[in-house]
Amino acid sequence: MAKPLELDDIWVDRIKQMLNGLEYGSVQIVVHDGKIAQIDKTERKRFDSPAQSQSPLQAVKSVKQTSKA
């Protein structure tokens, strides 16, 4: 039979901290024997697409040219 999850204010604060500022992504909570053992955070970043007046190939070429040092 499953043990009831033990969740105190410290864990609630830790979960809130992981969620704070997360725009895209996920937070995974791992439980062992009814106790939180681990919290994993995966954050995704979304970037605006290049200007529509340029084809994708032109946009990539211009980025490569400007990033050369």
C-alpha positions as CSV (number, residue, x, y, z in Angstrom):
1,M,0.0,0.0,0.0
2,A,1.2,3.5,-0.8
3,K,2.6,5.7,1.9
4,P,1.1,9.2,2.3
5,L,3.3,11.9,1.0
6,E,5.1,13.9,3.6
7,L,5.1,17.5,2.5
8,D,6.2,20.4,4.8
9,D,6.6,24.1,4.2
10,I,10.3,23.7,3.3
11,W,9.4,21.5,0.3
12,V,6.6,23.8,-0.7
13,D,9.0,26.7,-0.7
14,R,11.6,24.7,-2.7
15,I,8.9,23.8,-5.3
16,K,7.8,27.4,-5.6
17,Q,11.4,28.5,-6.0
18,M,11.8,26.1,-8.9
19,L,8.6,27.3,-10.5
20,N,9.4,31.0,-10.0
21,G,10.3,32.6,-13.3
22,L,9.8,29.4,-15.4
23,E,8.2,30.6,-18.6
24,Y,8.5,27.3,-20.7
25,G,9.5,24.0,-19.3
26,S,8.7,21.5,-16.6
27,V,9.3,20.6,-13.0
28,Q,9.5,16.9,-12.0
29,I,9.2,15.8,-8.4
30,V,10.7,12.4,-7.6
31,V,9.2,10.6,-4.5
32,H,10.7,7.6,-2.7
33,D,8.9,5.9,0.2
34,G,6.4,8.7,0.6
35,K,9.1,11.4,0.8
36,I,10.3,13.9,-1.9
37,A,13.8,12.8,-2.9
38,Q,14.6,15.1,-5.8
39,I,13.2,18.0,-7.9
40,D,14.3,18.3,-11.5
41,K,13.8,21.5,-13.6
42,T,13.9,21.5,-17.3
43,E,13.7,25.0,-18.8
44,R,13.1,25.8,-22.5
45,K,14.0,29.0,-24.2
46,R,11.9,30.3,-27.1
47,F,13.5,32.7,-29.6
48,D,11.8,35.0,-32.1
49,S,12.1,33.8,-35.7
50,P,14.2,35.9,-38.1
51,A,12.7,38.8,-40.1
52,Q,10.1,37.6,-42.6
53,S,11.7,39.6,-45.4
54,Q,14.7,37.3,-45.3
55,S,14.6,33.7,-46.3
56,P,15.8,31.3,-43.5
57,L,19.0,30.6,-45.5
58,Q,19.8,34.3,-45.7
59,A,19.2,34.8,-42.0
60,V,21.6,31.9,-41.1
61,K,24.2,33.3,-43.5
62,S,24.0,36.8,-41.9
63,V,24.2,35.3,-38.4
64,K,27.3,33.3,-39.3
65,Q,28.9,36.3,-41.0
66,T,28.3,38.6,-38.0
67,S,29.5,36.0,-35.4
68,K,33.0,35.5,-37.0
69,A,35.7,37.2,-35.0
